[in-house]
Amino acid sequence: MKKRVVVSGIGAVTPIGVGINKFWEACVNGISGVREITSFDASAYPTRIAAEVKLQDFDPKDYAEDDEMMERMGKSVQFATAAAQIAMADCGANTGKLDPARTGVVLGVTEDSDYLHGLTPIVLQAATRENGQKELDLKKYVEYSRSAPMARGRFFTSIPDFITTKIATRYHIQGPCCSVNTACATGSQAIGEAYRMIERRDADFIICGGTQALGGPITLLLFSLLNVISRNNAEPQKASRPFDAHRDGFVLGEGAGILILEGLEHALRRNAKIYGEVAGFGTSCDAYRVTDEPPDGRGAIASMRNALADAGISPIEVNYINAHGTSTPLNDRVETLAIKAVFGEYAHKIPVSSTKSMIGHLIAGAGAVELITCLLAIVHGIIPPTINYEYRDPHCDLDYVPNASRKASVDIALSNSFGFGGQNTSLIVRKFAE
């Protein structure tokens, strides 16, 4: 018999609010967090907008044990540290009473490009060979690096594993500790792996989720070159428009989502509040192309079917789908096709919405924040909207909960995350009942 796994704490740092209450209030009210980029000068780029965590909402020192160390960390570390602290406070666990060997951390992370942008001078020199130079001007680079964020040992805080071990050290965790990276499916994959660890009795209590910083000029340039991000600079708040016929790409976002997963017996022993139960986890690989999904949606179909089989439920039991819903022409069309393949005629009766319409695409943090959205939909009986839905795409013909949230009884919700490279993850959460 499978060991039951529940969610007892959640924490979020997002472009529309820090903390669960602020995030959820903005989410159900359809608030967009997309603005002109403020963290660096993006005026020369074809895309000049993103969903950044607002400085007035987030001071990393509020979540620091050591102010100086927190300042030296990249934003992805800061976001994860803050979201973990919020989630740990929310779950009410006394860390002194947790068994360190039965406690774990599984985080979805990427390289912290805030710090890696210290490589910019090398990249530019290599590309342009300024003044006809055949060799890089290393002296020029060294002088630059002394003032760059990567200097003075900060490089180490850009290594993905640093975030996971930092949180493990903070909470004296000595059990499973690992970092996960499956592109845009990273946050969901981390939660799924944590779920499996508890299910197979490797741990009783795991901090899991994902985190992402916006990054610097190189990140923006690379996504621009891929032609996958929106260039609607004139109307930033309308740029992310999943499933809308006029969508032109996703919007980069940043933030973190952290969940506390526990074995049911462990949670009941300490009288924890329970948001819901993780019921199913499915993964697959397209084995197709790096940036394109197969037009038949086979990977997404397999991921959802695997999650349903793992949960032991039929498609008609699902009350809500939080879509990957990136706002790219191909993704939204293929995801719609995949949902119809899995759910048949019932697909037209299921509310499907995209949180990315409001917070942009948090890449490694996306799936975690979106699963939190599913849990809050179950708890509050409200399905958040897909904002900016104005023009119907004949290829996208499902109920996308357009522009306004909806009261509804949600017992079972499914969350999709599909990553570059064809890596797919689907998670199912359900209302908790003993």
C-alpha positions as CSV (number, residue, x, y, z in Angstrom):
1,M,0.0,0.0,0.0
2,K,1.4,3.4,-1.0
3,K,2.4,5.7,1.8
4,R,0.2,8.9,1.8
5,V,2.0,12.2,1.4
6,V,0.4,15.5,2.4
7,V,1.3,19.2,2.2
8,S,1.5,20.9,5.5
9,G,3.2,24.3,4.7
10,I,3.6,26.6,1.7
11,G,5.7,29.7,1.0
12,A,5.8,31.9,-2.1
13,V,7.9,34.9,-3.3
14,T,6.3,36.1,-6.6
15,P,6.0,39.1,-8.8
16,I,2.4,39.7,-7.5
17,G,3.1,39.2,-3.8
18,V,5.4,37.8,-1.1
19,G,3.7,35.4,1.3
20,I,0.7,33.2,0.6
21,N,-2.0,35.7,1.5
22,K,-0.7,38.5,-0.7
23,F,0.0,36.1,-3.6
24,W,-3.4,34.5,-3.4
25,E,-5.3,37.8,-3.2
26,A,-3.6,39.1,-6.3
27,C,-4.0,35.8,-8.1
28,V,-7.8,35.6,-7.6
29,N,-8.1,39.2,-8.6
30,G,-6.2,38.8,-11.8
31,I,-3.4,41.2,-11.1
32,S,-0.5,41.2,-13.5
33,G,3.1,41.4,-12.2
34,V,4.6,42.2,-15.6
35,R,6.4,45.6,-16.0
36,E,9.4,47.2,-17.7
37,I,12.6,45.6,-16.5
38,T,14.2,47.6,-13.6
39,S,17.1,45.3,-12.5
40,F,19.3,46.2,-15.5
41,D,19.2,48.4,-18.6
42,A,17.1,46.5,-21.2
43,S,16.5,49.4,-23.5
44,A,18.6,47.9,-26.3
45,Y,16.8,44.6,-26.3
46,P,13.8,43.6,-28.5
47,T,12.0,42.5,-25.2
48,R,12.2,45.0,-22.4
49,I,9.6,43.6,-20.0
50,A,9.5,40.9,-17.3
51,A,7.7,39.9,-14.1
52,E,10.2,40.9,-11.4
53,V,9.7,40.5,-7.7
54,K,9.2,44.1,-6.6
55,L,11.8,45.7,-4.3
56,Q,9.1,47.3,-2.2
57,D,7.7,43.8,-1.5
58,F,10.9,42.0,-0.8
59,D,13.8,42.8,1.5
60,P,16.1,39.7,1.7
61,K,17.4,40.9,5.1
62,D,13.9,40.1,6.5
63,Y,14.7,36.5,6.0
64,A,18.5,36.5,6.8
65,E,20.4,34.9,9.6
66,D,23.4,36.9,8.5
67,D,22.7,40.2,6.7
68,E,26.1,40.3,5.0
69,M,25.9,36.8,3.7
70,M,22.3,37.3,2.4
71,E,23.5,40.4,0.5
72,R,26.2,38.4,-1.2
73,M,23.8,35.7,-2.4
74,G,22.1,35.7,-5.7
75,K,18.4,36.5,-5.9
76,S,17.5,32.9,-6.6
77,V,19.1,31.9,-3.2
78,Q,17.4,34.9,-1.5
79,F,14.0,33.9,-3.0
80,A,14.3,30.2,-2.0
81,T,15.6,31.1,1.5
82,A,12.6,33.5,2.1
83,A,10.0,31.1,0.7
84,A,11.4,28.2,2.8
85,Q,11.2,30.4,5.9
86,I,7.6,31.3,5.1
87,A,6.7,27.7,4.5
88,M,8.5,26.4,7.7
89,A,6.7,29.0,9.8
90,D,3.4,28.1,8.1
91,C,3.8,24.4,8.8
92,G,4.4,25.0,12.5
93,A,7.1,22.4,12.7
94,N,9.6,22.6,15.6
95,T,12.9,21.9,13.8
96,G,14.4,20.8,17.1
97,K,11.9,17.9,17.2
98,L,12.4,16.8,13.6
99,D,14.6,13.7,13.1
100,P,17.5,15.2,11.0
101,A,18.2,11.9,9.3
102,R,14.5,11.6,8.3
103,T,14.2,15.2,7.0
104,G,15.2,16.3,3.5
105,V,15.5,19.1,0.9
106,V,14.7,18.7,-2.8
107,L,14.9,22.0,-4.8
108,G,14.5,22.8,-8.4
109,V,17.2,25.3,-9.3
110,T,19.2,26.7,-12.2
111,E,22.6,28.5,-12.3
112,D,22.2,32.0,-10.8
113,S,22.7,34.1,-13.9
114,D,22.7,37.2,-11.7
115,Y,26.3,36.3,-10.8
116,L,27.2,34.4,-14.0
117,H,26.7,37.6,-15.9
118,G,30.2,38.5,-14.8
119,L,31.2,36.5,-17.8
120,T,29.7,39.2,-20.1
121,P,33.0,40.9,-20.9
122,I,34.5,37.6,-22.1
123,V,31.4,36.8,-24.2
124,L,31.4,40.2,-25.8
125,Q,35.1,40.2,-26.5
126,A,35.0,36.7,-28.0
127,A,32.1,37.8,-30.2
128,T,33.4,41.1,-31.4
129,R,37.2,40.8,-31.1
130,E,37.3,44.5,-30.3
131,N,39.9,46.6,-32.1
132,G,41.0,43.6,-34.1
133,Q,42.4,41.8,-31.1
134,K,43.1,38.1,-31.6
135,E,43.4,37.3,-27.9
136,L,41.1,38.2,-25.0
137,D,42.2,41.2,-22.9
138,L,42.4,39.2,-19.7
139,K,43.7,42.2,-17.7
140,K,40.6,44.1,-18.7
141,Y,38.4,41.3,-17.6
142,V,40.2,40.9,-14.2
143,E,39.8,44.6,-13.5
144,Y,36.1,44.3,-14.3
145,S,35.6,41.2,-12.2
146,R,36.9,42.9,-9.1
147,S,33.7,45.0,-9.1
148,A,31.4,42.3,-10.6
149,P,29.1,40.3,-8.4
150,M,31.0,37.1,-9.2
151,A,34.1,38.5,-7.4
152,R,35.1,37.9,-3.8
153,G,34.0,34.3,-3.7
154,R,30.5,35.0,-4.8
155,F,30.8,32.6,-7.6
156,F,30.1,29.7,-5.3
157,T,26.6,31.0,-4.4
158,S,25.8,30.7,-8.1
159,I,26.2,27.0,-8.1
160,P,22.8,25.3,-8.1
161,D,23.6,22.9,-5.3
162,F,24.5,25.8,-3.0
163,I,20.8,26.7,-2.6
164,T,19.8,23.3,-1.5
165,T,22.7,22.8,1.0
166,K,22.2,26.3,2.3
167,I,18.6,25.5,3.4
168,A,19.7,22.1,4.7
169,T,22.3,23.7,6.9
170,R,19.9,26.4,8.1
171,Y,17.4,23.7,9.3
172,H,19.9,21.1,10.4
173,I,18.7,18.6,7.7
174,Q,20.8,15.5,7.3
175,G,18.5,13.3,5.2
176,P,18.1,13.3,1.4
177,C,19.4,16.6,-0.1
178,C,19.5,17.1,-3.8
179,S,19.0,19.7,-6.6
180,V,16.9,19.1,-9.7
181,N,17.0,20.7,-13.1
182,T,14.6,19.7,-15.9
183,A,14.2,23.2,-17.5
184,C,10.7,24.6,-17.2
185,A,9.5,21.4,-15.5
186,T,12.1,21.8,-12.7
187,G,9.9,22.9,-9.8
188,S,7.3,20.2,-10.4
189,Q,10.0,17.6,-10.9
190,A,11.5,18.5,-7.5
191,I,8.1,18.1,-5.8
192,G,7.5,14.8,-7.5
193,E,10.9,13.5,-6.5
194,A,10.3,14.6,-2.9
195,Y,6.9,12.9,-3.0
196,R,8.5,9.6,-4.1
197,M,11.1,9.8,-1.4
198,I,8.5,10.0,1.3
199,E,6.3,7.4,-0.4
200,R,9.1,4.9,-0.4
201,R,10.0,5.8,3.2
202,D,13.3,7.5,2.6
203,A,12.2,10.5,4.6
204,D,9.2,11.8,6.7
205,F,9.5,15.5,6.1
206,I,10.9,17.3,3.0
207,I,11.3,21.0,2.1
208,C,10.8,21.1,-1.7
209,G,10.0,23.4,-4.6
210,G,11.8,25.7,-7.0
211,T,13.4,29.1,-7.4
212,Q,14.4,31.3,-10.2
213,A,16.0,34.8,-10.6
214,L,15.3,36.8,-13.7
215,G,19.0,36.9,-14.5
216,G,20.9,39.6,-16.5
217,P,21.4,40.8,-20.1
218,I,22.7,37.4,-21.4
219,T,19.6,35.6,-20.2
220,L,17.3,38.1,-21.9
221,L,19.4,38.0,-25.1
222,L,19.4,34.2,-25.3
223,F,15.6,34.0,-24.9
224,S,15.2,36.8,-27.4
225,L,17.3,34.9,-30.0
226,L,15.1,31.9,-29.5
227,N,12.0,34.0,-30.4
228,V,10.0,32.5,-27.5
229,I,9.4,35.6,-25.4
230,S,6.8,38.3,-25.9
231,R,7.8,41.6,-27.5
232,N,4.7,43.5,-26.4
233,N,6.7,46.3,-24.8
234,A,3.9,48.8,-25.3
235,E,1.5,46.9,-23.0
236,P,3.5,44.9,-20.5
237,Q,0.6,43.8,-18.4
238,K,-1.1,42.3,-21.4
239,A,2.0,40.6,-22.8
240,S,1.4,37.2,-21.2
241,R,-1.9,36.0,-22.7
242,P,-2.0,32.2,-22.7
243,F,-4.4,30.6,-25.2
244,D,-5.3,33.9,-26.7
245,A,-5.1,34.1,-30.5
246,H,-2.8,37.1,-30.3
247,R,-0.2,35.6,-28.0
248,D,3.4,36.1,-29.1
249,G,5.5,34.4,-26.5
250,F,6.0,34.0,-22.8
251,V,7.2,36.6,-20.3
252,L,10.2,35.9,-18.1
253,G,9.5,35.9,-14.4
254,E,11.2,35.3,-11.1
255,G,10.4,34.1,-7.6
256,A,10.2,30.9,-5.6
257,G,7.6,28.4,-4.4
258,I,8.3,26.1,-1.4
259,L,6.1,23.3,-0.1
260,I,6.5,21.2,3.0
261,L,5.7,17.5,2.3
262,E,5.2,15.0,5.0
263,G,4.1,11.5,5.4
264,L,0.6,11.5,6.7
265,E,1.3,9.7,9.9
266,H,4.1,12.2,10.7
267,A,1.9,15.2,10.0
268,L,-1.0,13.7,12.2
269,R,1.4,13.0,15.1
270,R,2.2,16.7,15.3
271,N,-1.3,17.9,14.6
272,A,-0.2,19.7,11.5
273,K,-2.7,21.6,9.4
274,I,-3.0,20.0,6.0
275,Y,-3.6,21.9,2.7
276,G,-4.1,18.7,0.6
277,E,-2.6,15.4,-0.4
278,V,-0.2,14.8,-3.2
279,A,-1.9,11.9,-5.1
280,G,-0.1,11.5,-8.4
281,F,3.2,12.2,-10.2
282,G,3.8,11.5,-13.8
283,T,6.8,12.2,-16.0
284,S,7.8,11.7,-19.6
285,C,10.2,12.8,-22.3
286,D,9.3,14.0,-25.8
287,A,12.6,12.8,-27.3
288,Y,11.9,15.3,-30.1
289,R,13.5,18.8,-30.2
290,V,15.0,21.1,-27.7
291,T,12.5,24.0,-28.0
292,D,9.6,22.5,-29.8
293,E,7.0,20.0,-28.6
294,P,5.9,17.2,-30.9
295,P,2.8,18.3,-32.7
296,D,0.9,15.3,-31.5
297,G,1.5,16.2,-27.9
298,R,2.7,12.6,-27.0
299,G,5.0,13.6,-24.2
300,A,2.3,15.8,-22.5
301,I,-0.3,13.1,-22.9
302,A,2.0,10.5,-21.4
303,S,2.8,12.7,-18.4
304,M,-0.8,13.4,-17.6
305,R,-1.8,9.7,-18.0
306,N,1.1,8.6,-15.8
307,A,0.0,11.0,-13.1
308,L,-3.6,9.8,-13.3
309,A,-2.5,6.2,-13.1
310,D,-0.3,6.9,-10.2
311,A,-3.2,8.6,-8.4
312,G,-5.5,5.7,-9.2
313,I,-8.2,8.1,-10.5
314,S,-10.1,8.5,-13.7
315,P,-10.0,11.7,-15.8
316,I,-13.5,12.6,-15.0
317,E,-12.6,13.0,-11.3
318,V,-10.3,16.0,-12.0
319,N,-12.0,19.3,-11.2
320,Y,-9.3,21.8,-12.3
321,I,-6.2,21.9,-14.4
322,N,-3.5,24.5,-13.9
323,A,-2.0,24.5,-17.3
324,H,1.7,24.9,-18.3
325,G,0.1,27.7,-20.4
326,T,3.1,29.7,-21.4
327,S,1.6,32.0,-24.0
328,T,3.7,30.7,-26.9
329,P,1.7,29.8,-30.0
330,L,2.9,26.2,-30.1
331,N,2.8,25.3,-26.4
332,D,-0.8,26.4,-25.8
333,R,-2.0,24.7,-29.0
334,V,-0.3,21.4,-28.2
335,E,-1.2,21.4,-24.5
336,T,-4.9,21.9,-25.5
337,L,-4.6,19.0,-27.9
338,A,-3.0,16.8,-25.2
339,I,-5.7,17.7,-22.6
340,K,-8.4,16.7,-25.1
341,A,-6.6,13.4,-25.9
342,V,-6.4,12.5,-22.2
343,F,-9.8,13.8,-21.1
344,G,-11.9,13.2,-24.2
345,E,-15.2,15.1,-24.3
346,Y,-14.9,15.8,-20.6
347,A,-12.0,18.2,-21.4
348,H,-14.5,20.8,-22.4
349,K,-16.1,20.7,-19.0
350,I,-12.9,21.1,-16.9
351,P,-11.8,24.6,-15.9
352,V,-8.2,25.2,-17.2
353,S,-6.2,28.3,-16.3
354,S,-2.7,29.6,-16.5
355,T,-1.1,31.3,-13.5
356,K,1.7,32.5,-16.0
357,S,-0.8,35.0,-17.4
358,M,-0.2,37.0,-14.1
359,I,3.3,36.1,-12.9
360,G,5.1,35.2,-16.1
361,H,7.2,32.1,-16.5
362,L,9.3,31.4,-13.4
363,I,11.2,28.6,-15.2
364,A,12.6,26.6,-12.3
365,G,10.1,28.1,-9.8
366,A,7.1,27.9,-12.1
367,G,5.7,24.4,-11.3
368,A,6.1,24.9,-7.5
369,V,4.1,28.2,-7.5
370,E,1.5,26.7,-9.8
371,L,1.0,23.6,-7.5
372,I,0.6,26.0,-4.6
373,T,-2.1,27.7,-6.7
374,C,-3.8,24.3,-7.1
375,L,-3.8,23.7,-3.3
376,L,-5.2,27.1,-2.6
377,A,-7.9,26.6,-5.2
378,I,-8.9,23.4,-3.3
379,V,-8.8,25.1,0.1
380,H,-10.7,28.3,-0.9
381,G,-13.0,26.9,-3.5
382,I,-11.9,29.5,-6.1
383,I,-10.3,28.9,-9.4
384,P,-8.0,31.7,-10.5
385,P,-8.3,33.2,-14.0
386,T,-6.3,33.3,-17.2
387,I,-6.1,37.0,-17.7
388,N,-5.6,38.9,-21.0
389,Y,-7.9,36.3,-22.8
390,E,-9.6,38.4,-25.5
391,Y,-9.4,36.7,-28.8
392,R,-10.4,33.1,-29.4
393,D,-8.0,30.8,-31.1
394,P,-9.9,28.0,-32.9
395,H,-7.1,25.6,-31.9
396,C,-7.6,26.5,-28.2
397,D,-11.2,25.8,-27.4
398,L,-11.3,24.8,-23.8
399,D,-12.7,26.6,-20.7
400,Y,-9.7,28.8,-19.8
401,V,-11.5,30.7,-17.0
402,P,-11.1,34.0,-18.9
403,N,-10.2,37.2,-17.0
404,A,-12.1,36.6,-13.8
405,S,-11.8,34.0,-11.0
406,R,-14.6,31.5,-10.4
407,K,-16.1,30.0,-7.3
408,A,-16.1,26.2,-7.6
409,S,-15.7,23.1,-5.5
410,V,-12.3,21.6,-6.3
411,D,-11.5,18.2,-4.9
412,I,-8.8,17.1,-7.3
413,A,-6.5,19.4,-9.3
414,L,-3.8,18.6,-11.9
415,S,-0.8,20.8,-12.6
416,N,1.2,20.6,-15.8
417,S,4.9,21.6,-16.4
418,F,6.6,21.0,-19.8
419,G,10.3,21.9,-20.1
420,F,12.7,22.7,-22.9
421,G,14.3,19.5,-24.1
422,G,10.9,17.8,-23.9
423,Q,10.8,17.1,-20.2
424,N,7.3,16.8,-18.9
425,T,5.9,16.6,-15.4
426,S,2.3,16.4,-14.1
427,L,1.3,16.5,-10.5
428,I,-2.1,15.7,-8.9
429,V,-3.2,17.1,-5.5
430,R,-6.5,16.3,-3.8
431,K,-8.6,17.5,-0.9
432,F,-7.4,15.8,2.2
433,A,-9.7,13.3,4.0
434,E,-8.6,10.9,6.6
